Each structure stands twice: as structure tokens, then as C-alpha cells.
Amino acid sequence: MTSRPIVGGLALASALAVLFVVGPAHAQDYEAAQRHYLAGEDAAERGNHDVAVIEYLAAYDITKAPVLFKTIAKTYEAAGRTDEAVTYYQRYLDESTDLDPAERATVEAHLGEIQGPAPDLPPVEDTGIDDQPAVDVGPPPSFTDESPRWQETAAWVSVGLAAVCLGTGGVLGFSASSREEDIQNLIAYRDPVTGLPKEYDGTIRADYEDKVDEGATLETYALGAFVGAGAFAAAAAVFFYLDATAPPKRVQGAQVVPFLTPDSGGVAAGWSF
């Protein structure tokens, strides 16, 4: 097998080549795939096969490269877990549509070796159905964080705006209530010397009218803030629904794929649609 420094150098060269084609965002994804792959190699060398499989699956989740199924199968085989190894060898054969015939024959032969001879089973009654449906083992688990959809982002932004409007409305409503208390104090104001009510004239009248205007304005603003909070809350519910019903995302564009063969290893660049 090619040493890790050489593999890392090939991966870095391929990532830099892709950078000029697809831009920094995609290049970062492929660098992440390379890091997961190399981390899997390190874990496998230390005999930590479970961690190695997790890292290889994380690299597959980014690249969607079936060749990684062969690497995962070899890892399970090294751990003595034949059933899992058979599953991923089969996935490698099933999903590698352009696999070299010699490579396919080699893997199929090895798969037959580790599966062993088929057990003797009683004859099955002919039901007249020639083709039986294949068993779908399903896609491998995902261990990477995908970027959120725009619907989810819009939903959480709407939640934040609703909270801001609700808090603003509460502050404005409290201020309007304070103006009402000030007005009541002016109405009930009495001269501390004579004990008689203060005449509604001059500065008292101007202060009263100002507070009435301020209270009305604050009430209007508070009502608008509460209406806005309700609108943003409704928008958040709609966006959350759209996110929940949206189809799953698919990885498209250029890809950097780590590969291993009995004689060599490295990273290849390609494009998926």
C-alpha cells in the first residue's frame, strides 16, 4: 500500500486542482473527506476498526464514492466481522457501475471465499415466480453535518424576529402604562400647602397633554410589535413545515474520491450529476 505521506500529497494536489473549478466551498468539503479518510487509515492501523468504519462512512457521505465500501468491507474483515464485510463487498459490486471486469471478478471470488459454501437447504416449492425482489440493505449511516436548508434557516430567523417583536411590544406596553399612571397623578395632584386640587392650566395642562400623546403613541407601537410577533410566528410555522416536507438534498458537482487497490492508493477527482 502507498505510504500515507504520498497519499496525502496526492489528495492535496487534487483538492487544489478542484479549488480552481468549483470554488472554496466545495474544496473545503473535499478536504474534509480527505481528513476523514486519513483518520480512518490511522484508526485501522491502530486496530480501532469501529472508529475506522465511522471515518470511512463520513468520507463516503461527502464523496458518494462506492470504492469506499470496499475499504469498509476490508476493515470489517480485519475485525473478524464477516457478515458486515459481505454486506459492504456486495454494496461495492452493486453500486460501482463502471467497475473494471477484472476487479469485479476478483472481488466476487473473494466474496465467495469469505461467505463459504452455501448450506444444504430443503428444496423450495415452485411458486411460479421466477424473480424474487432483492433485499435492500439501505444507505450507510451519515456521520457528517449537512448545511441547513433555506427553509430551516428562514424558520429560525422568523422565530428570532418574533421574539424580538414580542419583547419590544412588552416594553412599549409597560411604558404606555407608566404614562397612564403619570396622567392619573396629574389629575389627582393637590397643592401640598392648601390641600386643594391644582388648577388645570399652564404647565400642568401642557404636561398632561404631552403624556396623553406619548401614551397613545406607545400603545400604537406596542400593538404593531405584537402584530409583527404573530406574523413572524406564523411564518416560522410555515417554514418549518416546508423544511419537513422538502425532498432530501443530493450531493452534486466535482468530487475528490480516495481509492485503494492491492498495489497502490491515492485520490481521484470526478464529477457527479
C-alpha positions as CSV (number, residue, x, y, z in Angstrom):
1,M,0.0,0.0,0.0
2,T,1.2,3.5,-0.8
3,S,2.6,5.3,2.3
4,R,0.3,7.9,3.9
5,P,2.6,10.9,3.1
6,I,2.3,10.1,-0.7
7,V,-1.5,9.6,-0.4
8,G,-1.8,12.9,1.5
9,G,0.2,14.6,-1.2
10,L,-2.0,13.3,-4.0
11,A,-5.1,14.3,-2.0
12,L,-3.7,17.8,-1.5
13,A,-2.9,18.2,-5.2
14,S,-6.3,17.0,-6.3
15,A,-8.0,19.3,-3.8
16,L,-6.1,22.3,-5.1
17,A,-7.0,21.4,-8.7
18,V,-10.7,21.2,-7.8
19,L,-10.5,24.5,-5.9
20,F,-10.0,26.4,-9.2
21,V,-13.0,24.7,-10.7
22,V,-15.7,24.6,-8.0
23,G,-14.6,27.3,-5.6
24,P,-13.6,27.4,-1.9
25,A,-16.9,26.0,-0.5
26,H,-16.6,22.7,-2.4
27,A,-12.8,22.4,-1.8
28,Q,-13.5,22.6,1.9
29,D,-15.9,19.6,1.6
30,Y,-13.2,17.5,-0.2
31,E,-10.6,18.5,2.3
32,A,-13.0,17.2,5.0
33,A,-13.4,14.0,3.1
34,Q,-9.6,13.6,2.9
35,R,-9.3,14.2,6.7
36,H,-12.0,11.6,7.4
37,Y,-10.3,9.1,5.1
38,L,-6.8,9.5,6.6
39,A,-8.3,9.4,10.1
40,G,-9.9,6.1,9.2
41,E,-6.5,4.8,8.0
42,D,-4.9,5.8,11.3
43,A,-7.6,4.1,13.3
44,A,-7.4,0.9,11.2
45,E,-3.6,0.8,11.7
46,R,-4.1,1.0,15.5
47,G,-6.7,-1.8,15.3
48,N,-9.6,0.5,16.2
49,H,-11.9,-0.8,13.5
50,D,-15.1,0.7,14.7
51,V,-13.7,4.2,14.6
52,A,-12.1,3.5,11.2
53,V,-15.5,2.5,9.7
54,I,-17.1,5.6,11.1
55,E,-14.5,7.8,9.4
56,Y,-14.7,5.9,6.1
57,L,-18.5,6.3,6.2
58,A,-18.1,10.1,6.9
59,A,-15.8,10.3,3.8
60,Y,-18.4,8.4,1.7
61,D,-21.2,10.7,2.9
62,I,-19.3,13.6,1.3
63,T,-18.0,11.9,-1.9
64,K,-20.6,9.2,-2.5
65,A,-17.8,7.1,-3.9
66,P,-18.7,3.3,-3.9
67,V,-14.9,2.4,-3.7
68,L,-15.1,3.3,0.0
69,F,-17.5,0.3,0.5
70,K,-14.5,-1.9,-0.4
71,T,-12.3,-0.2,2.2
72,I,-15.1,-0.6,4.8
73,A,-15.5,-4.3,3.9
74,K,-11.8,-4.9,4.3
75,T,-11.9,-3.1,7.7
76,Y,-14.8,-5.3,8.9
77,E,-13.0,-8.4,7.6
78,A,-9.8,-7.5,9.5
79,A,-12.0,-7.2,12.6
80,G,-13.4,-10.7,12.1
81,R,-16.9,-9.4,11.3
82,T,-17.7,-11.4,8.2
83,D,-21.4,-10.6,7.9
84,E,-20.7,-6.8,7.8
85,A,-17.8,-7.4,5.4
86,V,-20.0,-9.4,3.0
87,T,-22.7,-6.6,3.1
88,Y,-20.2,-3.9,2.1
89,Y,-18.4,-6.0,-0.5
90,Q,-21.8,-6.5,-2.1
91,R,-22.6,-2.8,-2.0
92,Y,-19.3,-2.1,-3.7
93,L,-20.2,-4.5,-6.5
94,D,-23.8,-3.3,-6.8
95,E,-23.1,0.5,-6.8
96,S,-19.9,0.5,-8.9
97,T,-21.5,0.8,-12.3
98,D,-18.2,1.3,-14.2
99,L,-16.1,-1.3,-12.3
100,D,-13.3,-2.9,-14.3
101,P,-14.3,-6.5,-15.2
102,A,-11.1,-8.0,-13.7
103,E,-11.7,-6.1,-10.5
104,R,-15.3,-7.3,-10.3
105,A,-14.2,-10.9,-10.8
106,T,-11.6,-10.6,-8.1
107,V,-14.0,-9.2,-5.6
108,E,-16.7,-11.7,-6.4
109,A,-14.2,-14.5,-6.0
110,H,-13.1,-13.2,-2.6
111,L,-16.7,-12.7,-1.6
112,G,-17.4,-16.3,-2.4
113,E,-14.4,-17.4,-0.3
114,I,-15.4,-15.5,2.9
115,Q,-19.1,-16.5,2.5
116,G,-18.2,-20.2,2.3
117,P,-20.3,-22.9,0.7
118,A,-24.0,-22.4,0.8
119,P,-25.7,-24.6,3.5
120,D,-27.8,-27.5,2.3
121,L,-31.4,-26.4,2.4
122,P,-34.5,-28.4,1.7
123,P,-36.0,-27.9,-1.8
124,V,-38.2,-24.9,-2.2
125,E,-41.7,-25.4,-3.6
126,D,-42.0,-23.8,-7.0
127,T,-44.4,-20.9,-6.7
128,G,-44.3,-19.9,-10.4
129,I,-42.5,-16.7,-9.5
130,D,-39.1,-16.6,-11.2
131,D,-37.7,-13.3,-9.9
132,Q,-37.6,-12.6,-6.2
133,P,-37.2,-8.9,-5.1
134,A,-33.7,-8.1,-4.0
135,V,-33.1,-7.2,-0.3
136,D,-32.3,-3.5,0.0
137,V,-29.7,-3.0,2.8
138,G,-30.3,0.7,2.7
139,P,-27.8,3.5,2.5
140,P,-25.0,3.7,5.0
141,P,-25.5,6.0,8.0
142,S,-24.5,9.6,7.8
143,F,-21.9,11.0,10.2
144,T,-21.4,14.5,8.8
145,D,-23.2,17.7,9.5
146,E,-25.1,18.9,6.4
147,S,-25.7,22.6,5.9
148,P,-29.3,23.5,6.8
149,R,-31.9,24.2,4.0
150,W,-33.0,27.7,3.4
151,Q,-36.4,26.8,4.8
152,E,-34.9,25.9,8.1
153,T,-32.8,29.0,8.2
154,A,-35.8,31.2,7.4
155,A,-37.8,29.5,10.1
156,W,-35.3,30.1,12.8
157,V,-34.8,33.7,11.7
158,S,-38.6,34.2,11.9
159,V,-38.6,32.7,15.4
160,G,-35.9,35.2,16.4
161,L,-37.8,38.2,14.9
162,A,-41.0,37.1,16.6
163,A,-39.2,37.0,20.0
164,V,-37.7,40.5,19.3
165,C,-41.2,41.9,18.4
166,L,-42.7,40.3,21.5
167,G,-40.1,41.7,23.8
168,T,-40.4,45.2,22.2
169,G,-44.2,45.1,22.4
170,G,-43.9,44.3,26.1
171,V,-41.5,47.2,26.8
172,L,-43.7,49.6,24.8
173,G,-46.8,48.4,26.6
174,F,-45.2,48.9,30.0
175,S,-44.1,52.4,29.0
176,A,-47.7,53.2,27.9
177,S,-49.0,52.0,31.3
178,S,-46.5,54.3,33.0
179,R,-47.8,57.3,31.1
180,E,-51.3,56.4,32.2
181,E,-50.2,56.4,35.8
182,D,-48.5,59.8,35.3
183,I,-51.7,61.2,33.9
184,Q,-53.7,59.9,36.9
185,N,-51.2,61.6,39.3
186,L,-51.6,64.9,37.5
187,I,-55.4,64.7,37.7
188,A,-55.2,63.9,41.4
189,Y,-52.5,66.4,42.2
190,R,-53.2,68.7,45.2
191,D,-51.2,71.6,46.5
192,P,-49.2,70.4,49.5
193,V,-49.8,73.7,51.3
194,T,-53.5,74.3,50.8
195,G,-54.6,70.7,50.1
196,L,-56.7,72.0,47.2
197,P,-56.7,70.5,43.7
198,K,-54.2,72.1,41.3
199,E,-55.8,74.1,38.5
200,Y,-55.7,72.6,35.0
201,D,-53.8,75.3,33.4
202,G,-50.3,76.4,32.3
203,T,-47.5,73.8,32.7
204,I,-49.9,71.2,34.3
205,R,-52.1,71.3,31.2
206,A,-49.1,71.1,28.8
207,D,-47.6,68.2,30.8
208,Y,-51.0,66.4,30.8
209,E,-51.4,66.7,27.0
210,D,-47.8,65.6,26.3
211,K,-48.3,62.5,28.4
212,V,-51.6,61.7,26.7
213,D,-49.9,61.9,23.3
214,E,-47.0,59.8,24.4
215,G,-49.3,57.2,25.8
216,A,-51.3,56.9,22.6
217,T,-48.1,56.7,20.5
218,L,-46.6,54.0,22.7
219,E,-49.9,52.0,22.6
220,T,-49.8,52.1,18.8
221,Y,-46.2,51.0,18.6
222,A,-46.9,48.2,21.2
223,L,-49.8,46.9,19.2
224,G,-47.8,47.0,16.0
225,A,-45.0,45.0,17.7
226,F,-47.4,42.3,18.9
227,V,-49.0,42.0,15.4
228,G,-45.5,41.6,14.0
229,A,-44.6,38.9,16.6
230,G,-47.7,37.0,15.5
231,A,-46.9,37.3,11.8
232,F,-43.3,36.1,12.3
233,A,-44.5,33.2,14.4
234,A,-46.9,32.2,11.6
235,A,-44.1,32.5,9.1
236,A,-41.8,30.3,11.2
237,A,-44.5,27.6,11.3
238,V,-44.8,27.7,7.5
239,F,-41.1,27.5,7.0
240,F,-40.7,24.6,9.5
241,Y,-43.4,22.7,7.6
242,L,-41.7,23.4,4.2
243,D,-38.4,22.1,5.6
244,A,-40.0,19.0,7.0
245,T,-41.7,18.1,3.6
246,A,-38.7,19.1,1.4
247,P,-37.0,16.3,-0.5
248,P,-33.6,15.1,0.7
249,K,-30.6,17.0,-0.6
250,R,-28.3,15.3,-3.1
251,V,-24.5,15.9,-3.4
252,Q,-23.7,17.2,-6.9
253,G,-20.6,18.6,-8.6
254,A,-17.0,17.8,-8.6
255,Q,-15.8,15.1,-6.1
256,V,-12.4,14.0,-4.7
257,V,-12.5,10.3,-4.1
258,P,-9.9,8.3,-2.1
259,F,-9.2,4.9,-3.5
260,L,-7.2,1.8,-2.6
261,T,-6.1,-1.2,-4.7
262,P,-3.8,-4.1,-3.8
263,D,-0.9,-2.3,-5.4
264,S,-1.5,1.4,-4.9
265,G,-3.7,4.1,-3.4
266,G,-4.5,7.7,-3.8
267,V,-7.2,10.2,-4.5
268,A,-9.1,10.7,-7.8
269,A,-11.2,13.7,-8.9
270,G,-14.5,13.4,-10.7
271,W,-18.0,15.0,-11.3
272,S,-21.4,13.7,-10.3
273,F,-24.8,14.8,-11.6
